[in-house]
Amino acid sequence: MSDNFPFQNPEQLQQWHQGIKDANRNNIFCHCRACGYEWMDSAFDVTCIQCSSKDIKSILSWQFPDD
Ligand SMILES: [Zn+2]
């Protein structure tokens, strides 16, 4: 089954992981359900900048639909 492994060596795999980490940096769209404030952040566990609510909807920006 190793024929299906997409990476030829561990360094490539590491670069791939690093690429994902970089892509996620400050690319999380946050929407506060309490006050409606919207901003970009780098973590999922966030508090609203405006009203300090923890009721935040977080979406990775690269998961947005293309339309
Ligand atoms: Zn808020």
N, CA, C, O and the ligand as a Tripos MOL2 file, in Angstrom:
@<TRIPOS>MOLECULE
protein
  269   267    68     0     0
PROTEIN
NO_CHARGES

@<TRIPOS>ATOM
      1 N           0.8280   -1.2210    0.0000 N.3       1 MET1
      2 CA          0.0000    0.0000    0.0000 C.3       1 MET1
      3 C           0.8510    1.2550    0.0000 C.2       1 MET1
      4 O           0.3380    2.3510   -0.2230 O.2       1 MET1
      5 N           2.1730    1.1070    0.2520 N.am      2 SER2
      6 CA          3.0230    2.2960    0.3340 C.3       2 SER2
      7 C           3.1630    2.9880   -1.0240 C.2       2 SER2
      8 O           3.6470    4.1180   -1.0880 O.2       2 SER2
      9 N           2.7520    2.3320   -2.0990 N.am      3 ASP3
     10 CA          2.8150    2.9570   -3.4130 C.3       3 ASP3
     11 C           1.9330    4.1970   -3.4950 C.2       3 ASP3
     12 O           2.1860    5.0940   -4.2980 O.2       3 ASP3
     13 N           0.9070    4.2420   -2.6680 N.am      4 ASN4
     14 CA         -0.0150    5.3750   -2.7150 C.3       4 ASN4
     15 C           0.4430    6.5600   -1.8670 C.2       4 ASN4
     16 O          -0.1960    7.6120   -1.8700 O.2       4 ASN4
     17 N           1.5410    6.3910   -1.1490 N.am      5 PHE5
     18 CA          2.0110    7.4870   -0.2920 C.3       5 PHE5
     19 C           2.5010    8.6380   -1.1660 C.2       5 PHE5
     20 O           3.3850    8.4510   -2.0030 O.2       5 PHE5
     21 N           1.9310    9.8280   -0.9750 N.am      6 PRO6
     22 CA          2.2090   10.9270   -1.9130 C.3       6 PRO6
     23 C           3.5820   11.5790   -1.7370 C.2       6 PRO6
     24 O           3.9810   12.3770   -2.5850 O.2       6 PRO6
     25 N           4.3200   11.2660   -0.6580 N.am      7 PHE7
     26 CA          5.5940   11.9420   -0.4120 C.3       7 PHE7
     27 C           6.7460   10.9510   -0.5350 C.2       7 PHE7
     28 O           6.6600    9.8200   -0.0570 O.2       7 PHE7
     29 N           7.8240   11.3880   -1.1800 N.am      8 GLN8
     30 CA          8.9410   10.4820   -1.4270 C.3       8 GLN8
     31 C           9.8940   10.3890   -0.2510 C.2       8 GLN8
     32 O          10.6190    9.4020   -0.1260 O.2       8 GLN8
     33 N           9.9110   11.3930    0.6160 N.am      9 ASN9
     34 CA         10.8120   11.3510    1.7600 C.3       9 ASN9
     35 C          10.2280   12.1870    2.9130 C.2       9 ASN9
     36 O           9.3160   12.9880    2.7020 O.2       9 ASN9
     37 N          10.7510   11.9980    4.1120 N.am     10 PRO10
     38 CA         10.1970   12.7030    5.2920 C.3      10 PRO10
     39 C          10.3120   14.2150    5.1960 C.2      10 PRO10
     40 O           9.4840   14.9360    5.7520 O.2      10 PRO10
     41 N          11.3450   14.7110    4.4850 N.am     11 GLU11
     42 CA         11.4880   16.1630    4.3750 C.3      11 GLU11
     43 C          10.3210   16.7810    3.6120 C.2      11 GLU11
     44 O           9.8290   17.8500    3.9740 O.2      11 GLU11
     45 N           9.8860   16.1050    2.5640 N.am     12 GLN12
     46 CA          8.7370   16.6050    1.8090 C.3      12 GLN12
     47 C           7.4880   16.6510    2.6800 C.2      12 GLN12
     48 O           6.7000   17.5950    2.6270 O.2      12 GLN12
     49 N           7.3310   15.5920    3.4900 N.am     13 LEU13
     50 CA          6.1730   15.5420    4.3750 C.3      13 LEU13
     51 C           6.2140   16.7000    5.3650 C.2      13 LEU13
     52 O           5.1930   17.3280    5.6420 O.2      13 LEU13
     53 N           7.4100   16.9790    5.8970 N.am     14 GLN14
     54 CA          7.5650   18.0700    6.8530 C.3      14 GLN14
     55 C           7.2450   19.4170    6.2060 C.2      14 GLN14
     56 O           6.5930   20.2680    6.8100 O.2      14 GLN14
     57 N           7.7120   19.5970    4.9700 N.am     15 GLN15
     58 CA          7.4280   20.8420    4.2530 C.3      15 GLN15
     59 C           5.9290   21.0080    4.0200 C.2      15 GLN15
     60 O           5.3870   22.1110    4.0790 O.2      15 GLN15
     61 N           5.2880   19.8930    3.7590 N.am     16 TRP16
     62 CA          3.8520   19.9340    3.5250 C.3      16 TRP16
     63 C           3.1300   20.3730    4.8050 C.2      16 TRP16
     64 O           2.2320   21.2140    4.7590 O.2      16 TRP16
     65 N           3.5300   19.7990    5.9470 N.am     17 HIS17
     66 CA          2.9420   20.1910    7.2240 C.3      17 HIS17
     67 C           3.2040   21.6660    7.5160 C.2      17 HIS17
     68 O           2.3100   22.3880    7.9570 O.2      17 HIS17
     69 N           4.4360   22.1080    7.2680 N.am     18 GLN18
     70 CA          4.7920   23.5030    7.5170 C.3      18 GLN18
     71 C           3.9510   24.4190    6.6320 C.2      18 GLN18
     72 O           3.5250   25.4900    7.0640 O.2      18 GLN18
     73 N           3.7160   23.9960    5.4010 N.am     19 GLY19
     74 CA          2.9020   24.7880    4.4870 C.3      19 GLY19
     75 C           1.4950   24.9700    5.0080 C.2      19 GLY19
     76 O           0.9150   26.0490    4.8830 O.2      19 GLY19
     77 N           0.9460   23.9250    5.5890 N.am     20 ILE20
     78 CA         -0.3990   24.0250    6.1500 C.3      20 ILE20
     79 C          -0.4100   24.9800    7.3340 C.2      20 ILE20
     80 O          -1.3270   25.7870    7.4850 O.2      20 ILE20
     81 N           0.6290   24.8820    8.1840 N.am     21 LYS21
     82 CA          0.7100   25.7850    9.3320 C.3      21 LYS21
     83 C           0.7720   27.2370    8.8700 C.2      21 LYS21
     84 O           0.0950   28.1020    9.4250 O.2      21 LYS21
     85 N           1.5950   27.4970    7.8430 N.am     22 ASP22
     86 CA          1.7150   28.8600    7.3300 C.3      22 ASP22
     87 C           0.3960   29.3450    6.7410 C.2      22 ASP22
     88 O           0.0150   30.5030    6.9140 O.2      22 ASP22
     89 N          -0.3010   28.4430    6.0410 N.am     23 ALA23
     90 CA         -1.5570   28.8360    5.4040 C.3      23 ALA23
     91 C          -2.6090   29.2010    6.4450 C.2      23 ALA23
     92 O          -3.4770   30.0390    6.2030 O.2      23 ALA23
     93 N          -2.5170   28.5620    7.6010 N.am     24 ASN24
     94 CA         -3.5240   28.8120    8.6210 C.3      24 ASN24
     95 C          -3.2730   30.0970    9.4140 C.2      24 ASN24
     96 O          -4.1660   30.5870   10.1050 O.2      24 ASN24
     97 N          -2.0750   30.6330    9.3140 N.am     25 ARG25
     98 CA         -1.7200   31.7940   10.1150 C.3      25 ARG25
     99 C          -2.5340   33.0130    9.7120 C.2      25 ARG25
    100 O          -2.5190   33.4230    8.5510 O.2      25 ARG25
    101 N          -3.2340   33.5820   10.6590 N.am     26 ASN26
    102 CA         -4.0600   34.7680   10.4200 C.3      26 ASN26
    103 C          -5.0330   34.5690    9.2650 C.2      26 ASN26
    104 O          -5.4150   35.5260    8.5920 O.2      26 ASN26
    105 N          -5.4270   33.3350    9.0460 N.am     27 ASN27
    106 CA         -6.3640   33.0580    7.9590 C.3      27 ASN27
    107 C          -7.6660   32.4740    8.4810 C.2      27 ASN27
    108 O          -8.3980   31.8150    7.7430 O.2      27 ASN27
    109 N          -7.9500   32.7150    9.7410 N.am     28 ILE28
    110 CA         -9.1930   32.2160   10.3010 C.3      28 ILE28
    111 C         -10.1720   33.3780   10.4220 C.2      28 ILE28
    112 O          -9.9380   34.3600   11.1260 O.2      28 ILE28
    113 N         -11.2610   33.2210    9.7120 N.am     29 PHE29
    114 CA        -12.2980   34.2490    9.7460 C.3      29 PHE29
    115 C         -13.1610   34.0230   10.9800 C.2      29 PHE29
    116 O         -13.6950   32.9330   11.1850 O.2      29 PHE29
    117 N         -13.2930   35.0620   11.7990 N.am     30 CYS30
    118 CA        -14.0490   34.9530   13.0420 C.3      30 CYS30
    119 C         -15.2820   35.8430   12.9800 C.2      30 CYS30
    120 O         -15.2190   36.9960   12.5550 O.2      30 CYS30
    121 N         -16.3870   35.2860   13.4090 N.am     31 HIS31
    122 CA        -17.6350   36.0460   13.4490 C.3      31 HIS31
    123 C         -18.2290   35.9210   14.8400 C.2      31 HIS31
    124 O         -18.5170   34.8140   15.2950 O.2      31 HIS31
    125 N         -18.4150   37.0360   15.5160 N.am     32 CYS32
    126 CA        -18.9720   37.0320   16.8590 C.3      32 CYS32
    127 C         -20.4930   36.9290   16.7780 C.2      32 CYS32
    128 O         -21.1560   37.7690   16.1690 O.2      32 CYS32
    129 N         -21.0370   35.8700   17.4110 N.am     33 ARG33
    130 CA        -22.4870   35.7020   17.3820 C.3      33 ARG33
    131 C         -23.1750   36.6940   18.3110 C.2      33 ARG33
    132 O         -24.3660   36.9620   18.1520 O.2      33 ARG33
    133 N         -22.4530   37.2360   19.2670 N.am     34 ALA34
    134 CA        -23.0570   38.1500   20.2370 C.3      34 ALA34
    135 C         -23.2580   39.5520   19.6640 C.2      34 ALA34
    136 O         -24.3350   40.1310   19.8050 O.2      34 ALA34
    137 N         -22.2220   40.1020   19.0170 N.am     35 CYS35
    138 CA        -22.3340   41.4880   18.5380 C.3      35 CYS35
    139 C         -22.2030   41.6020   17.0260 C.2      35 CYS35
    140 O         -22.4060   42.6810   16.4690 O.2      35 CYS35
    141 N         -21.8640   40.4970   16.3490 N.am     36 GLY36
    142 CA        -21.7850   40.5310   14.8960 C.3      36 GLY36
    143 C         -20.4660   41.0260   14.3560 C.2      36 GLY36
    144 O         -20.3170   41.1750   13.1430 O.2      36 GLY36
    145 N         -19.4990   41.2870   15.2240 N.am     37 TYR37
    146 CA        -18.1890   41.7670   14.7810 C.3      37 TYR37
    147 C         -17.4650   40.6700   14.0020 C.2      37 TYR37
    148 O         -17.5710   39.4930   14.3450 O.2      37 TYR37
    149 N         -16.7300   41.0500   12.9530 N.am     38 GLU38
    150 CA        -16.0120   40.0880   12.1230 C.3      38 GLU38
    151 C         -14.5650   40.5220   11.9680 C.2      38 GLU38
    152 O         -14.2760   41.7010   11.7660 O.2      38 GLU38
    153 N         -13.6460   39.5410   12.0650 N.am     39 TRP39
    154 CA        -12.2260   39.8530   11.9130 C.3      39 TRP39
    155 C         -11.4550   38.5960   11.5300 C.2      39 TRP39
    156 O         -11.9900   37.4880   11.5630 O.2      39 TRP39
    157 N         -10.1750   38.7890   11.1610 N.am     40 MET40
    158 CA         -9.2940   37.6770   10.8370 C.3      40 MET40
    159 C          -8.3740   37.4180   12.0210 C.2      40 MET40
    160 O          -7.8330   38.3540   12.6110 O.2      40 MET40
    161 N          -8.1960   36.1360   12.3700 N.am     41 ASP41
    162 CA         -7.3400   35.7920   13.5010 C.3      41 ASP41
    163 C          -6.4870   34.5830   13.1430 C.2      41 ASP41
    164 O          -6.6230   34.0060   12.0650 O.2      41 ASP41
    165 N          -5.6080   34.2140   14.0650 N.am     42 SER42
    166 CA         -4.6980   33.1020   13.7960 C.3      42 SER42
    167 C          -4.9990   31.8780   14.6500 C.2      42 SER42
    168 O          -4.3210   30.8580   14.5210 O.2      42 SER42
    169 N          -5.9940   31.9570   15.5150 N.am     43 ALA43
    170 CA         -6.2940   30.8350   16.4030 C.3      43 ALA43
    171 C          -7.7930   30.5780   16.4290 C.2      43 ALA43
    172 O          -8.6040   31.4660   16.1670 O.2      43 ALA43
    173 N          -8.1370   29.3290   16.7540 N.am     44 PHE44
    174 CA         -9.5520   28.9910   16.8310 C.3      44 PHE44
    175 C         -10.1630   29.4110   18.1640 C.2      44 PHE44
    176 O         -11.3410   29.7600   18.2370 O.2      44 PHE44
    177 N          -9.3450   29.3730   19.2150 N.am     45 ASP45
    178 CA         -9.8570   29.6940   20.5510 C.3      45 ASP45
    179 C          -9.7420   31.2000   20.7660 C.2      45 ASP45
    180 O          -8.7830   31.6780   21.3710 O.2      45 ASP45
    181 N         -10.7110   31.9270   20.2760 N.am     46 VAL46
    182 CA        -10.6110   33.3760   20.2920 C.3      46 VAL46
    183 C         -11.7430   34.0070   21.1010 C.2      46 VAL46
    184 O         -12.7950   33.4080   21.3220 O.2      46 VAL46
    185 N         -11.4870   35.2180   21.5230 N.am     47 THR47
    186 CA        -12.4780   36.0230   22.2260 C.3      47 THR47
    187 C         -12.7610   37.2500   21.3780 C.2      47 THR47
    188 O         -11.8490   37.8000   20.7590 O.2      47 THR47
    189 N         -13.9990   37.6800   21.3420 N.am     48 CYS48
    190 CA        -14.3630   38.8390   20.5280 C.3      48 CYS48
    191 C         -13.5800   40.0730   20.9630 C.2      48 CYS48
    192 O         -13.5320   40.4150   22.1440 O.2      48 CYS48
    193 N         -12.9690   40.7310   19.9830 N.am     49 ILE49
    194 CA        -12.1850   41.9380   20.2620 C.3      49 ILE49
    195 C         -13.0990   43.0450   20.7670 C.2      49 ILE49
    196 O         -12.6840   43.8960   21.5540 O.2      49 ILE49
    197 N         -14.3280   43.0270   20.3150 N.am     50 GLN50
    198 CA        -15.2240   44.1460   20.5870 C.3      50 GLN50
    199 C         -16.0310   43.9820   21.8700 C.2      50 GLN50
    200 O         -16.1400   44.9240   22.6550 O.2      50 GLN50
    201 N         -16.6070   42.7780   22.0970 N.am     51 CYS51
    202 CA        -17.5050   42.6310   23.2520 C.3      51 CYS51
    203 C         -17.0500   41.5430   24.2290 C.2      51 CYS51
    204 O         -17.7360   41.2730   25.2150 O.2      51 CYS51
    205 N         -15.8920   40.9150   23.9610 N.am     52 SER52
    206 CA        -15.3070   39.8900   24.8430 C.3      52 SER52
    207 C         -16.1310   38.6160   24.9270 C.2      52 SER52
    208 O         -15.9130   37.8040   25.8260 O.2      52 SER52
    209 N         -17.0660   38.4240   24.0170 N.am     53 SER53
    210 CA        -17.8350   37.1850   24.0000 C.3      53 SER53
    211 C         -16.9640   36.0250   23.5350 C.2      53 SER53
    212 O         -16.0510   36.2040   22.7300 O.2      53 SER53
    213 N         -17.2540   34.8430   24.0480 N.am     54 LYS54
    214 CA        -16.5450   33.6280   23.6030 C.3      54 LYS54
    215 C         -17.3630   32.8700   22.5630 C.2      54 LYS54
    216 O         -16.9370   31.8240   22.0740 O.2      54 LYS54
    217 N         -18.5270   33.3920   22.2300 N.am     55 ASP55
    218 CA        -19.4080   32.7270   21.2760 C.3      55 ASP55
    219 C         -19.0120   33.1430   19.8570 C.2      55 ASP55
    220 O         -19.6710   33.9610   19.2150 O.2      55 ASP55
    221 N         -17.8950   32.5410   19.3890 N.am     56 ILE56
    222 CA        -17.3130   32.9420   18.1110 C.3      56 ILE56
    223 C         -17.4370   31.8130   17.1000 C.2      56 ILE56
    224 O         -17.1650   30.6520   17.4050 O.2      56 ILE56
    225 N         -17.8450   32.1710   15.9120 N.am     57 LYS57
    226 CA        -17.8480   31.2150   14.8060 C.3      57 LYS57
    227 C         -16.5460   31.4020   14.0310 C.2      57 LYS57
    228 O         -16.2640   32.4940   13.5370 O.2      57 LYS57
    229 N         -15.7480   30.3250   13.9240 N.am     58 SER58
    230 CA        -14.4520   30.4060   13.2530 C.3      58 SER58
    231 C         -14.4730   29.5880   11.9690 C.2      58 SER58
    232 O         -14.8900   28.4300   11.9720 O.2      58 SER58
    233 N         -14.0250   30.1870   10.8760 N.am     59 ILE59
    234 CA        -13.9870   29.5010    9.5880 C.3      59 ILE59
    235 C         -12.6150   29.7200    8.9710 C.2      59 ILE59
    236 O         -12.1590   30.8590    8.8740 O.2      59 ILE59
    237 N         -11.9490   28.6480    8.5520 N.am     60 LEU60
    238 CA        -10.7050   28.7980    7.8140 C.3      60 LEU60
    239 C         -11.0090   29.4700    6.4870 C.2      60 LEU60
    240 O         -11.9160   29.0500    5.7680 O.2      60 LEU60
    241 N         -10.2500   30.5180    6.1590 N.am     61 SER61
    242 CA        -10.6020   31.3070    4.9830 C.3      61 SER61
    243 C         -10.5000   30.4890    3.7000 C.2      61 SER61
    244 O         -11.2320   30.7450    2.7440 O.2      61 SER61
    245 N          -9.5760   29.4830    3.6700 N.am     62 TRP62
    246 CA         -9.4790   28.6810    2.4420 C.3      62 TRP62
    247 C         -10.5940   27.6670    2.3150 C.2      62 TRP62
    248 O         -10.6580   26.9200    1.3390 O.2      62 TRP62
    249 N         -11.4750   27.6420    3.3070 N.am     63 GLN63
    250 CA        -12.6400   26.7690    3.1950 C.3      63 GLN63
    251 C         -13.8750   27.5130    2.6610 C.2      63 GLN63
    252 O         -14.9410   26.9230    2.4830 O.2      63 GLN63
    253 N         -13.7100   28.7900    2.4160 N.am     64 PHE64
    254 CA        -14.8280   29.5420    1.8540 C.3      64 PHE64
    255 C         -15.1520   29.0130    0.4580 C.2      64 PHE64
    256 O         -14.2540   28.6560   -0.3050 O.2      64 PHE64
    257 N         -16.4120   28.9700    0.1440 N.am     65 PRO65
    258 CA        -16.7650   28.5720   -1.2330 C.3      65 PRO65
    259 C         -16.2410   29.5680   -2.2490 C.2      65 PRO65
    260 O         -16.0060   30.7300   -1.9150 O.2      65 PRO65
    261 N         -16.0560   29.1290   -3.4830 N.am     66 ASP66
    262 CA        -15.4280   29.9680   -4.5000 C.3      66 ASP66
    263 C         -16.3680   31.0300   -5.0770 C.2      66 ASP66
    264 O         -15.9120   31.9930   -5.6940 O.2      66 ASP66
    265 N         -17.6350   30.8610   -4.8850 N.am     67 ASP67
    266 CA        -18.5740   31.7820   -5.5500 C.3      67 ASP67
    267 C         -18.6550   33.1640   -4.9280 C.2      67 ASP67
    268 O         -19.4090   34.0120   -5.4050 O.2      67 ASP67
    269 ZN        -18.6340   40.4660   19.9430 Zn       68 ZN68
@<TRIPOS>BOND
     1     1     2 1
     2     2     3 1
     3     3     4 2
     4     3     5 am
     5     5     6 1
     6     6     7 1
     7     7     8 2
     8     7     9 am
     9     9    10 1
    10    10    11 1
    11    11    12 2
    12    11    13 am
    13    13    14 1
    14    14    15 1
    15    15    16 2
    16    15    17 am
    17    17    18 1
    18    18    19 1
    19    19    20 2
    20    19    21 am
    21    21    22 1
    22    22    23 1
    23    23    24 2
    24    23    25 am
    25    25    26 1
    26    26    27 1
    27    27    28 2
    28    27    29 am
    29    29    30 1
    30    30    31 1
    31    31    32 2
    32    31    33 am
    33    33    34 1
    34    34    35 1
    35    35    36 2
    36    35    37 am
    37    37    38 1
    38    38    39 1
    39    39    40 2
    40    39    41 am
    41    41    42 1
    42    42    43 1
    43    43    44 2
    44    43    45 am
    45    45    46 1
    46    46    47 1
    47    47    48 2
    48    47    49 am
    49    49    50 1
    50    50    51 1
    51    51    52 2
    52    51    53 am
    53    53    54 1
    54    54    55 1
    55    55    56 2
    56    55    57 am
    57    57    58 1
    58    58    59 1
    59    59    60 2
    60    59    61 am
    61    61    62 1
    62    62    63 1
    63    63    64 2
    64    63    65 am
    65    65    66 1
    66    66    67 1
    67    67    68 2
    68    67    69 am
    69    69    70 1
    70    70    71 1
    71    71    72 2
    72    71    73 am
    73    73    74 1
    74    74    75 1
    75    75    76 2
    76    75    77 am
    77    77    78 1
    78    78    79 1
    79    79    80 2
    80    79    81 am
    81    81    82 1
    82    82    83 1
    83    83    84 2
    84    83    85 am
    85    85    86 1
    86    86    87 1
    87    87    88 2
    88    87    89 am
    89    89    90 1
    90    90    91 1
    91    91    92 2
    92    91    93 am
    93    93    94 1
    94    94    95 1
    95    95    96 2
    96    95    97 am
    97    97    98 1
    98    98    99 1
    99    99   100 2
   100    99   101 am
   101   101   102 1
   102   102   103 1
   103   103   104 2
   104   103   105 am
   105   105   106 1
   106   106   107 1
   107   107   108 2
   108   107   109 am
   109   109   110 1
   110   110   111 1
   111   111   112 2
   112   111   113 am
   113   113   114 1
   114   114   115 1
   115   115   116 2
   116   115   117 am
   117   117   118 1
   118   118   119 1
   119   119   120 2
   120   119   121 am
   121   121   122 1
   122   122   123 1
   123   123   124 2
   124   123   125 am
   125   125   126 1
   126   126   127 1
   127   127   128 2
   128   127   129 am
   129   129   130 1
   130   130   131 1
   131   131   132 2
   132   131   133 am
   133   133   134 1
   134   134   135 1
   135   135   136 2
   136   135   137 am
   137   137   138 1
   138   138   139 1
   139   139   140 2
   140   139   141 am
   141   141   142 1
   142   142   143 1
   143   143   144 2
   144   143   145 am
   145   145   146 1
   146   146   147 1
   147   147   148 2
   148   147   149 am
   149   149   150 1
   150   150   151 1
   151   151   152 2
   152   151   153 am
   153   153   154 1
   154   154   155 1
   155   155   156 2
   156   155   157 am
   157   157   158 1
   158   158   159 1
   159   159   160 2
   160   159   161 am
   161   161   162 1
   162   162   163 1
   163   163   164 2
   164   163   165 am
   165   165   166 1
   166   166   167 1
   167   167   168 2
   168   167   169 am
   169   169   170 1
   170   170   171 1
   171   171   172 2
   172   171   173 am
   173   173   174 1
   174   174   175 1
   175   175   176 2
   176   175   177 am
   177   177   178 1
   178   178   179 1
   179   179   180 2
   180   179   181 am
   181   181   182 1
   182   182   183 1
   183   183   184 2
   184   183   185 am
   185   185   186 1
   186   186   187 1
   187   187   188 2
   188   187   189 am
   189   189   190 1
   190   190   191 1
   191   191   192 2
   192   191   193 am
   193   193   194 1
   194   194   195 1
   195   195   196 2
   196   195   197 am
   197   197   198 1
   198   198   199 1
   199   199   200 2
   200   199   201 am
   201   201   202 1
   202   202   203 1
   203   203   204 2
   204   203   205 am
   205   205   206 1
   206   206   207 1
   207   207   208 2
   208   207   209 am
   209   209   210 1
   210   210   211 1
   211   211   212 2
   212   211   213 am
   213   213   214 1
   214   214   215 1
   215   215   216 2
   216   215   217 am
   217   217   218 1
   218   218   219 1
   219   219   220 2
   220   219   221 am
   221   221   222 1
   222   222   223 1
   223   223   224 2
   224   223   225 am
   225   225   226 1
   226   226   227 1
   227   227   228 2
   228   227   229 am
   229   229   230 1
   230   230   231 1
   231   231   232 2
   232   231   233 am
   233   233   234 1
   234   234   235 1
   235   235   236 2
   236   235   237 am
   237   237   238 1
   238   238   239 1
   239   239   240 2
   240   239   241 am
   241   241   242 1
   242   242   243 1
   243   243   244 2
   244   243   245 am
   245   245   246 1
   246   246   247 1
   247   247   248 2
   248   247   249 am
   249   249   250 1
   250   250   251 1
   251   251   252 2
   252   251   253 am
   253   253   254 1
   254   254   255 1
   255   255   256 2
   256   255   257 am
   257   257   258 1
   258   258   259 1
   259   259   260 2
   260   259   261 am
   261   261   262 1
   262   262   263 1
   263   263   264 2
   264   263   265 am
   265   265   266 1
   266   266   267 1
   267   267   268 2
@<TRIPOS>SUBSTRUCTURE
     1 MET1         2 RESIDUE 1 A MET
     2 SER2         6 RESIDUE 1 A SER
     3 ASP3        10 RESIDUE 1 A ASP
     4 ASN4        14 RESIDUE 1 A ASN
     5 PHE5        18 RESIDUE 1 A PHE
     6 PRO6        22 RESIDUE 1 A PRO
     7 PHE7        26 RESIDUE 1 A PHE
     8 GLN8        30 RESIDUE 1 A GLN
     9 ASN9        34 RESIDUE 1 A ASN
    10 PRO10       38 RESIDUE 1 A PRO
    11 GLU11       42 RESIDUE 1 A GLU
    12 GLN12       46 RESIDUE 1 A GLN
    13 LEU13       50 RESIDUE 1 A LEU
    14 GLN14       54 RESIDUE 1 A GLN
    15 GLN15       58 RESIDUE 1 A GLN
    16 TRP16       62 RESIDUE 1 A TRP
    17 HIS17       66 RESIDUE 1 A HIS
    18 GLN18       70 RESIDUE 1 A GLN
    19 GLY19       74 RESIDUE 1 A GLY
    20 ILE20       78 RESIDUE 1 A ILE
    21 LYS21       82 RESIDUE 1 A LYS
    22 ASP22       86 RESIDUE 1 A ASP
    23 ALA23       90 RESIDUE 1 A ALA
    24 ASN24       94 RESIDUE 1 A ASN
    25 ARG25       98 RESIDUE 1 A ARG
    26 ASN26      102 RESIDUE 1 A ASN
    27 ASN27      106 RESIDUE 1 A ASN
    28 ILE28      110 RESIDUE 1 A ILE
    29 PHE29      114 RESIDUE 1 A PHE
    30 CYS30      118 RESIDUE 1 A CYS
    31 HIS31      122 RESIDUE 1 A HIS
    32 CYS32      126 RESIDUE 1 A CYS
    33 ARG33      130 RESIDUE 1 A ARG
    34 ALA34      134 RESIDUE 1 A ALA
    35 CYS35      138 RESIDUE 1 A CYS
    36 GLY36      142 RESIDUE 1 A GLY
    37 TYR37      146 RESIDUE 1 A TYR
    38 GLU38      150 RESIDUE 1 A GLU
    39 TRP39      154 RESIDUE 1 A TRP
    40 MET40      158 RESIDUE 1 A MET
    41 ASP41      162 RESIDUE 1 A ASP
    42 SER42      166 RESIDUE 1 A SER
    43 ALA43      170 RESIDUE 1 A ALA
    44 PHE44      174 RESIDUE 1 A PHE
    45 ASP45      178 RESIDUE 1 A ASP
    46 VAL46      182 RESIDUE 1 A VAL
    47 THR47      186 RESIDUE 1 A THR
    48 CYS48      190 RESIDUE 1 A CYS
    49 ILE49      194 RESIDUE 1 A ILE
    50 GLN50      198 RESIDUE 1 A GLN
    51 CYS51      202 RESIDUE 1 A CYS
    52 SER52      206 RESIDUE 1 A SER
    53 SER53      210 RESIDUE 1 A SER
    54 LYS54      214 RESIDUE 1 A LYS
    55 ASP55      218 RESIDUE 1 A ASP
    56 ILE56      222 RESIDUE 1 A ILE
    57 LYS57      226 RESIDUE 1 A LYS
    58 SER58      230 RESIDUE 1 A SER
    59 ILE59      234 RESIDUE 1 A ILE
    60 LEU60      238 RESIDUE 1 A LEU
    61 SER61      242 RESIDUE 1 A SER
    62 TRP62      246 RESIDUE 1 A TRP
    63 GLN63      250 RESIDUE 1 A GLN
    64 PHE64      254 RESIDUE 1 A PHE
    65 PRO65      258 RESIDUE 1 A PRO
    66 ASP66      262 RESIDUE 1 A ASP
    67 ASP67      266 RESIDUE 1 A ASP
    68 ZN68       269 GROUP 0 **** ****
